[in-house]
Amino acid sequence: MERLTYRDANGELWYSDAGTERDRLHRLAAYEEIGLEPGEIEQLKGEAFGLRVDKQELEQYRALGPLTASANWPRRTKTEK
């Protein structure tokens, strides 16, 4: 995403030259319509990263092959519990 703002060497906030004033206003409105605060967006990004890691782990397990061999494992009887 192209930023609409930047800070100068003194820390002052400025608009970038990206688009017109109207373009910047529309992007701000789209952000506000999401209804999330910046911290909430960062939290969601973190959760999405966690899901990607979980998916990668799942794919590694799937690469090991199917669990059909488990059908041949010995079964416990009621007395073996």
Secondary structure, DSSP 8 states (H G I E B T S, - for coil): ---SEEE-TT--EEE-SSS-HHHHHHHHHHHHHH---HHHHHHHHHHHHHHHHHHHHHHHHHHT--SGGGGGS----GGG-
